[in-house]
Amino acid sequence: MALDLPHRLAVAAALLAVVTTTAPLLAKPRPSALANISADDSDSKAAPDSQPVERITFSNEGTQETVAGRILIEAQDGGVLLESADGAQHTIEAKSILTRQKTDTPFKPFTPAELGEELLSKMPAGFRVHTTHHYVICYNTSREYAEWASSLFERLYKAFTSYWKRQGMEVSEPEFPLVVIAFADRPSYEAAAKDVLGDAIRNIVGYYNLKTNQVNMYDLTGAESLRDNSNRRGSQREITQMLSQRAAVPLVATIVHEATHQIAFNCGLQTRLSDVPLWQCEGMAVYFEAPDLTSSRGWRGIGRVNYPRLATFRRNLPNWRRDSLVSLIADNQRFRDPSTAIAAYADAWALNYFLIKYRGKEYAAYLTMLSEKSPLIEDDPDTRVAEFKKHFGDLRTLESNFLKQMSRVQ
């Protein structure tokens, strides 16, 4: 089935921002002609570095824009999915293209230094850049906070990739530097994100944007719930002390969750804009989100029981029906509906926890299958269920074992 790409981008942008309240719904945007792509009428393949750069000028709501990069997918009518050197992906409808120029320049991702310059050219005055081995942190808060955040993310990256390598998964180095935009305070963060998430941003601490490939967040040490007159937040040690408070745990967990999404979509475990089931995508991120601020090297939170999610899961067990497992894996509706989103996140964590812990080999094979899906192709519910059953077997048997094991988790 052809994927309504703008709708998926909008919903994914909201759903990939973990919220401790209700998952937001955005208004359905105008459908894109580029979405009318099937596996048979598009050129969808891995784009090597040697692929030449194309420069496209197109109209966008009355203005002209020009982007340059490599073509990932081209529809029969000329619409394209283009990836630029900063890692952003642009969907351009054929009817909006004004000019298209092929060059002799081979496509190359920006280096961290080049990407830092590009980010600073687009951000307001006052932003600076801090780079590490995998990350480019663009920030207008303190350098200490940028360094603290980059250290947290590097440790998460090492722990996440090492974990999946041990499970036999093929994990690749990110092709693009991983970008994090860290705003000094919540108001400036909300103002910048309003065009992406609308009013839903009020409930969102941070989010990973599938289109730009960036994590957006703000300096958590400025949160009112964490500060009093005696609180200082200058050094990394003081930042760690402040964000180790009980009130800070869900805030830091959200940032870790979003960074997990970014890593998964950049190290080969998931493909951006492909139809990754949200139960797996979100549940796996929750599995890794437990923050570990006690070590400067390791990460001991992987696979730790997420007690808030476990409590929600058990509280909603009386509402578990014969079709609950099928509805979770068949489509994303339970995540999109504010009345069921909180329970869906808890169910997704529980199912991922169970499968990773007790069906690890099958889960790794299932994850490999998902990683090979092409962008813009949406699976129907029957396909999703069939793929799940192919890897995990009879649903009734699995559901019985799942509920039994999760009732014993302490």
C-alpha positions, 0 to 999 in steps of 0.5 A: 500500500502507498504510504501517505508520507506527510501524514506519517512524518507528522504522526511520527514526529509526535509519536517519536517524542515520548510524553508521560501524558497523552501522545499528541495527534496532529492535524492530517496534512495535505497528501503528497504525490510522492506517497504514491510509490510502491515497491514496483514503481520506485527506485529504492536502494542504498545510495553509495557515497559515489552517487552524484549530487543533484540540486533541486529548486522547488516551490514550497507554499509560495516560496522557492527553495533549493536543496542539494543531495543524493536521490534515495527514491524517485517516483515514476512521476518525478517526485523524489526523496532527497537526502542532503549532506546534513542527513536531512531527508526532503520529500519533493513532489513532482509538480513542485519541482522548478529546476533539477540539475545533476552535478559531477560532484560525488555525494559526501556527508558533512564532516562534524566541523562542516555540519557545525558550521551549517547548523550555526548558519541556521540557528539564532545568534548565541549558539555554539557547537561542541563535537564528540566522536559521534555527536554534534551538539549545537547549544545556547546554554552553558558549555558544561551542560553541552559536555554533560549531555554529549557524555551521556549520549556517547555512553548510551551509544556505546551501550546500545550498539555493544548490546546489539552486537552481542545479540548477533546484530549487524550494527554500522557506524552512523553515516552522518554525525548525530545532531542534538539541538540543546536550547537554553530554556523551555520557552525558546525550545517550544518556540522553535518546535511549534511548527513541527509539533504544534500545541503538543510541544507543551507536553514534550520534553524532547523529540527526535525528528525523523525528517531532520535526523536531529534530537531537539531538547532544552537544558533540563537543569532549568526545570522549575521542579528541580530548582530552588534558591540553593541549587546551582548548575554550573559544573558537570558534577552539579548537573549530575547531582541535580538530574539525579533527583527523583523529579528529574528521572522522567525528564532524563529518561525522555531524552535518553529515549529520544537519543535511542531512537536516533541511534537506532535509525542511524546504526542500521537497526531501523530505516528512517521513513520505513514502516517500523511498527510503533510497538517495536520502535517505541517499546525498544526505546523504552527498554533502553531509556533507564538513565544511568548517571552514576558512572562516567563510563558504563551504562547499567540501565539496559533492560532494567524493569521500567516500574512506571510502565509495568504499573500501567501495564498491570493496571490495565490488564483487566482491559486486556482482550482476546484481540489486544495483542493483535491490535498492538502489532497489526497497526499503530492506531492505539498509539495515535489515539490519546485515550489509549496511547499511555496504555499502548506505550506500557504494553509496547514496553512489556512486549519488547521486554518479554521478547528480548528477555525470553525470545532473544534470538527470534527478536534479533531475527525480527529486528533484522527483517524490519531493518531491511524494509524500504522507505515509504512503503506501508505494510497492511495489518495482515502483513504485520501480523504474518511477519510477527507470527513467522518469527514468534509462532502461534499468537495464542501460545505466545500471548499466554506465556507473555502474560504469565511471565509479565505477572512474575516480573518484580 
